[in-house]
Amino acid sequence: MAEAVSAPRMEARSSNITGAFREAVYTGLVALGMFVLLVGLKTDQNIRNELILVQRWGLLAVFVGVAMVGRFVFAAFVRPALAKRRAARAAAAVPEIVQESFLKKNFNLLAIIFLFIFPPLVVTTLGLQGSLKWVDNFGIQILIYVMLGWGLNIVVGLAGLLDLGYVAFYAVGAYSYSLLAIHFGWSFWILLPVAGLLAACWGVILGFPVLRLRGDYLAIVTLAFGEIIRLVLINWTAVTKGTFGISGIPKVTFFGLISFDVSDPNYIAKVFDLPMSGVYYKIFLYYLILCMALVTAFVSIRLRRMPVGRAWEALREDEIACRSLGINTTNTKLTAFATGAMFAGFAGSFFAARQGFVSPESFVFLESAVVLAIVVLGGMGSLTGIAVAAVVMIGGTEILRELSFLKVIFGPDFTPELYRMLLFGLAMVIVMVWKPRGFVGSREPTAFLKEKKAVSASFTKEGHG
Amino acid sequence: MLDRPTSASPILQVERLSMRFGGLRAIDDLSFEARRGEITALIGPNGAGKTTVFNCITGFYKPTEGMITMTRRGGERYLLERMPDFHITRDAKVARTFQNIRLFAGMTVLENLLVAQHNKLMRASGFTILGLFGFSGYKKASAESIEVAKFWLDKADLIDRADDPAGDLPYGAQRRLEIARAMCTEPELLCLDEPAAGLNPHESAALNMLLNEVREASGTSILLIEHDMSVVMEISDHIVVLEYGQKISDGDPASVKSDPKVIAAYLGVDDEEIEDLLTEVGEESVVEGLDAEPDASHNVEPSASFFAGPIADTIAHSDEEEHIAVSPGASRARIVEAREKAQAAAARKRTKPEARDKKGTTAAAAGAAAKARSSGKIAAPEKPAQAERAASLSGALVKPRGGKADDLTRIKGIGAANEKKLHAHGIFHFDQIAAWKAADVKAAEAYLAFDGRIKREEWVKQARLLARSKETEPSPRADAGKAAASRAASAKGRRK
């Protein structure tokens, strides 16, 4: 009996292998066809400036080989394993109550604790100068995008209004801080709310004309608004110095008590008797943006449980039903635009203070697209998902700079940074295939009677503009 | 049976409501009222304009003409046709549901009910600002709102599913949830658009129970559109029957059920019977022309247009006497009605052409009998309407001097329909209009539902000219084409 069962299984296994082999061959052919011109042949110039054809058969072989091996492994082992698991799960008709792991349950708390101990951790392991890159390029950079993502989440994720010009408010915040700080010498702590308010005003100004628009039309107008702001910054040279940008933006101080300027008498190293280093300022900025991002998260969570937050989500679900319930949709949309813009304004003024230099180059459409991609990848409306997406997208592109070991494989003239956008797109396609509604597709209800059940993504709508 | 005020105090009055979409008259001069504490049903065949009436009442459409008055418990009156839609729910306390259910599918059942209490919670949370800083006022209001939601969930039998997404509920439960959500806005009038559509008998019974509970628990009056006659006949106190945008019957369920016009509208009349009817009414010419192609382009008789098809029906005919609202000639009720009228006419020994003429001009209004009934009802709380209205315009006459009225349509801006309305007010001559003062103009505008149009088109000035030079020169209005154009233009201006 046992043999009778195992014999077909053996047969299935061998047919699996041969099938996988066949698939691998086809894949290899397709890969060869695709890459023979792109990789195998390369046009170049010789010393006499003549066009020559460089042949790279070895590299081509590597590409095709990787594709074939990958396909073979997938077809022969991964796919049957997945099918078996699915069958096993289907067989267990009664869905077992999956005990959530400790890590999954307390993910948010653990993540916040990790973020707070991150700088000391890096400083102790890599030393003062070694930690600079990790705190600044990774920590601060990612947290800025987390904050922008959470801000845009209010507009796109909650209210369902597709905004492609979000970077405009970021620019308003950055320029507000730089100009006011340079001309009036006001401190960051006064200008932070001012920049937020100015950005919120611009949010309302953008909101008014686009109230009637939906979907694609709304996206186009917001895109245009973003470009208008950038063009104004470029061309209004009397105020913004155009493409030269504004430099010498004052640094942030710790409420005026501790300065991060070496020449000041209350410079941090002098106060605490520490060795001189630029990393203190970066660590301070890291904690500053971390707090700002957490405030953004706190306010978003609070707002969602307020009537206005529920009205935003209701607006995303069905605008006509909203109006039939006596909700003023005009005000609701405007508050969404203003609140989202305000957080971008905060982030913008932080950005200006961190860089010490702003120019219109920093506020191109690509920035809006990246922030929007973070929100969509993360799962619209989910703060955790957006934070994870920001880490993946921004951290991922930053980490490419660190992958110099790839030169060993692909030769000395291989620069991984050049493939940044390619991998960026690839990652997005993969995530959207694997999780079409983003990393966290389900929605947390804002109120409950008995138990909090997440709302599956198949019910929520993306909004129609 | 129930202890509720049936003292016939109207909660909603719809007066002379018209809604035009281009050439199509979805609602044509409709008047009816819903009384406080009652369930008023609006029924009629498909395409009768029921949902359009709802959309006008709840502000989703702005009516072309007419007045919709909502009277709240405290006695405040709201003119719904002038309010933006969300004000209607917030201030006038009229809530509605939709024919194709519009729930917030991605939000839980409880959240749906909390969204409905938006305005109350907004105030409690100090427009978000106080609530954001955790003031206790909002916490209390929030707990209260959950209690309100629980109350309605209990009534709608959805309490067990409160934490499930609304999109996950079965169809009947979604219908009940939509009603519960509308009730959370604390309405005084609840407008239900086909609440029983797509429900099985069991769910339909549950719906009836919910509606009765709604009425008992909150004293909310209900206006409903429904096709399911078992629901309508069982729960409604008052039924208004529409056909092609006009009212053909109005009364309690028993009287509506036995009304021949309603039966005709729903069940239709045999072709032979139509022929008989037309002969009876005296439209031999039409009967003769039955074999031939119908003349769709001109002066189609209301009953004849039954054969002309729906497109010709919507054409506004501009001949000397009327921009005939032949609307929907297919009205079978009209045929029955015409028979009644013809009989009455015969009894009064009227001559045939006159009877026909009258029919032509009253085509804009619904059946004569129904109209008389309804206008009598509207007038009930006031004095006899006609007399009071006539008194409100200075110099009104009971009938034209010398038995012959001036051709008021010569005044630019007055069409045949308005002429008729003015006649009803005792205005027959140019000099009467010429003598209007500002107050009269205002009163006339209110009645004709013309905001500022009388002043804009300088009716008084025109009337003065015409009164002075009666019959001296042919008015440009004689040119029918132009008249139609000017009318269309002014209609467009108003709609804007």
Interface residues (C-beta under 8 A of the other chain):
Chain A: V299 R302 L303 M306 P307 V308 R310 A311 E313 A314 R316 E317 D318 I320 A321 C322 R323 S324 L325 G326 I327 N328 T329 T335 R443 P445 T446 A447 F448 L449 K450 E451 K452 K453 V455 S456 S458 F459 T460 K461
Chain B: T58 F60 D85 F86 H87 I88 T89 R90 A95 R96 F98 R102 L103 F104 A105 G106 M107 T108 L110 E111 L114 V115 A116 Q117 H118 N119 L121 M122 S125 T128 G131 L132 Y138 I146 K150 I159 A162 D163 D164 P165 A166 G167 D168 R181 A182 T185
